[in-house]
Amino acid sequence: MKRTKAISGLLSLISLGMVSPAFAQDAVTVAYFQEWPMPFQYAKAKGLYEEKLGVPVNWVAFDSGTAMSAAMAAGDVQIAISQGVPPFVVAVSAGQDLEVVDIAASYSDNDNCVVASRLEIDKDSAGELTGKRVALPVGTIAHYGFLQQMEHFGVDPASMTIVDMAPAEAAAAFGQGSIDMACGWGGALDRMKAEGNVLLSGEEKEEAGILAFDLTTTSARFAAENPKLLADFLAVTADANAMWNAGDKRDEMLPVIAQDAGMDEASAAAVIDNFKFLSPEEQLSETWLGGRVASYFSGVAAMFHELGNLPSALPSYAEFIDTSALSDVSGR
């Protein structure tokens, strides 16, 4: 059975209450993305998670956050690193037992949309995008960023043809000339940029209120049953982030991170250097998990509901943010 069909079936069962995830106490399975280099991969490659947690850690690569949600619903995955906001919001809005425990990364330049050079369209002529074909991974942060940019430029997405493609597939189609605009992240975004131009830089996006950040997520059940294990996991991640942020270990860490991400060093550097890895204290502030993130979730839910991609939005998403494990790490 293809994984996409299996995921669809599992989500249907979850909605009917027929799947009850079970968690093994003697091992942890973690979801992550390839071509999305982050400091945690240094700790992953060096076995630092197993050393700290005292149990085997199985790592599984995914190509979308929605697939991560389905795997956690099925009990196949307990923790997801760098899950996008839209897939998370869609999952919890549908009743899935998920919660945010950490901000995996903040970025703006590393998730964007690229317009084909042949069209000669830039931010001053963005209105010409009406009627064009766009390839993007539907239901991800790239999709939400695209919608925000079109709103910013006054372009109706309904006037465009949107083709659902994973970033790598979108980059390939974009390079072949069958797509006018492509949105994605990581190495795929770099390949897109070789064939076109972005409408807004990361700084310009932030000035316009268009943010991009990913989450570390788990289920409320797993967090409640394994508080120390979860806090230890986040502590290893935080240590790897701090090591990277310090800068003096870059030459040691980058080759390891690049290899684990399936990238060459130059490509990995181009991606990771556009990330911001927040300390536990920064994450716990009002700017992030202490306040703004819940409001951001509500904005994502409202837009997807308006577009018909979300049956109903919840009154609030604050209950799906659990900072207890991160507070434990901060207090160590």
URCORDA-V940276 format. One record per run of one state. SS is the DSSP state (H for helix, E for strand, C for the rest). FROM is the first residue (numbers start at 1). LEN is the number of residues. If there is no record, write none. Layout:
# URCORDA-V940276
((SS/FROM/LEN) (SS/FROM/LEN))
This chain:
# URCORDA-V940276
((C/1/2) (H/3/13) (C/16/11) (E/27/7) (C/34/6) (H/40/6) (C/46/2) (H/48/6) (C/54/2) (E/56/7) (C/63/2) (H/65/9) (C/74/5) (E/79/6) (H/85/9) (C/94/5) (E/99/9) (C/108/3) (E/111/6) (H/117/3) (C/120/3) (H/123/7) (C/130/3) (E/133/4) (C/137/4) (H/141/13) (C/154/3) (H/157/3) (C/160/1) (E/161/4) (C/165/2) (H/167/10) (C/177/4) (E/181/5) (H/186/8) (C/194/2) (E/196/3) (C/199/3) (H/202/6) (C/208/5) (E/213/6) (C/219/1) (H/220/6) (C/226/1) (H/227/20) (C/247/3) (H/250/12) (C/262/3) (H/265/8) (C/273/2) (E/275/2) (C/277/3) (H/280/4) (C/284/8) (H/292/15) (C/307/11) (H/318/3) (E/321/1) (C/322/2) (H/324/7) (C/331/2))
